[in-house]
Amino acid sequence: MQVTVYVLSTCIPQNVEPCVPQVFGDEQSAMAAMDGALRAEWVAADPHDDADEPMPYPGDPVQACGLLAELYSDGSYGRWKITCHRVTVPDRTASSS
């Protein structure tokens, strides 16, 4: 049986291989997890605007990821992304002879 899964992962800038992967059965769940991860990183990064006030979280995790990458332009910030994959799941109901 073929199923679609969505993998949320980040990477360490020095190593482009994905790490901290999480697998979801639908894109909405993956996006919600990405939003949670980015909100936590946003608070930890404490980005400021020109008035030296903390910038509010943009509400869009993809936009937040881009803004954090700009803030850490030295490349020290890993990027989060969601990838979609079609995978084959073996049929466990078939009896082996």
N, C-alpha and C positions, 0 to 999 in steps of 0.2 A: 504494500500500500504506500502511495506517495503522500507526504504531508508537507506543508509549508511551515517553517519555523523562522523566528526572528531572533537574531543574536545581538545582544547589546554588549559591547566591549570597549575597552579603552586601550591605550598603548603607552609605553614608557618612551619618551622622546629618543633615547639612545637605542631603542630596540623597536622596530616597526611591527613586530609580531603582536597580535592581539593578546591582551591579558584580562583577567577578571571577567571572563565571559559568563553571561546569563542567557538562558534560552527561554523563549516565550512562544506560546501558540498563536498569538495574534499581535499585530502591530501596535494596537492601542496599549496593551499591557507593557510592551517593550518601551514605548514612548513615555508612559507614566513612570517606569523605572528610571529612564534616562533623565526625566524631569527631576525626580527625587535626588539622583546623584549630582546633577548640576546645581540644584538649589543648595545642597550641602557644600559643594565646592565654592559656590558664590559667596556664602557666608564666611567660609574659611579664608578666601582670597581678600575679602573686604575691599572690593574695587571702589575707587573714588572718582568723582567727576571734577571739573575745574574748581568748584566751590569747596573741595575737600570734604564733601558730604558723601556718605556711602551711596552708591548707585543702586536703585531698586532693581531687583531681579527682573529681566525683561519679559518673563512669562513664557518664552519659547526656548526650550532647551538647546535647539540648534543655534539660535542666535546667542544664547548665553555662552555656549562652547566657543563660538567665534570671538566673542568679546574677551573671554578669558585668555584665549590664544594671543590676542592682540596685547593684552595687559602683560603677559609673560612672553614678550617678543624674542627673548633669548632662547626660546625653544624648550624651556623647562616644563612647560605644561603639556600633559598628554591629552589627546583628543578622544572624545567619546563618539561612537557611531553605532548605528543599527544596520545590520546586513540581513538580507532575506535569502533563505536557502530552501531548496526542495530536497527532501531526504526520503529514502526508502526505509520503511519500518517493516521488519519481518512479521509475517503472520504467525502468531504464537498459537492460534487455534488449530492449525493443521497438525495432525498426528504424524509422527515419524514412524516409518516402517523398517 
